Amino acid sequence: MFAVAIIAVSTFLQEVSDSLGKGAVRRHLTTAYGLAFLGQFWSTVFLIGTMALGAEFVFSVESLPTFLLRLGLAVGTALVGAMAVITADRSTVGFLRSLTIPMLLGVDIFLGYAMSGWQIAGVFLMFVGLAWGFRGNPRSKNGAKLVLMSAVLGVITASLYKWNITHYNSVVGEQVVLHGCLLLLFFVLTTRQSGLPLHMLVKPWTGSQSMANGLSSTVESFAYVYAPASVIIALKRSFALFWSVMFGKRYFGEQRIRQKAAAGVVVVAGLALLALPYLQL
């Protein structure tokens, strides 16, 4: 149950961040590099702050092969994800990213996690509902390839993250080093492109976007301690779909809300099957 609550909160904050980021680019307040920098700043600060609350920092040199691979993929994920936020409809992002759930389930099974038949059925039921919700969307499909690319990269990086915190590093150790490296990289890239980006942190629109993203990333980091990566991603995609449809309709005028709501019922049924073992009743 705790993992479900964590993901519900983190995905809401992420949707707030992405919607603000999309609006910020429309208003010419930032760029894709700027969004990537803003996405890393508060994530790094909040993760460091958890150490003051007693979180343990452990980073093993034995994790370097998989960590460096994850770092390289995370750079691509951040850039592609920022470009997807800018170009794609919010509901398009929610639906298309869900298509990687069966892929991640296969990764978890390969890594040795036991998945019940009901859970597997739940994942595929969610997949059917999500695909139905996206089917026939008349809106522009600009950015769809970017969304799919970021989702596939997300599957790989999530699996590497789960592997590292299971066998080598603590959550804080893994994430502080990763986000610190990404923060430095995107600070340099943003500075070269459009000047020092620090002023964006104190502007209402971009500052709020960065804060929401940082809180979302920090909260989500701890969810992987409580469930396999496929379960976390399935929960994440389901809640993210709900928030993206709501925000897309309310703030960006996206259509077909009834079809998407009906598809959401199917998704919730799959979610119930998947999350049942983790609910403490």
Salt bridges, closest charged atoms under 4 A:
GLU15 OE2 - ARG90 NE 2.83
ASP18 OD2 - ARG90 NH2 3.32
ASP89 OD2 - ARG139 NE 3.75
GLU174 OE2 - ARG70 NH1 2.95
GLU220 OE2 - LYS236 NZ 3.07
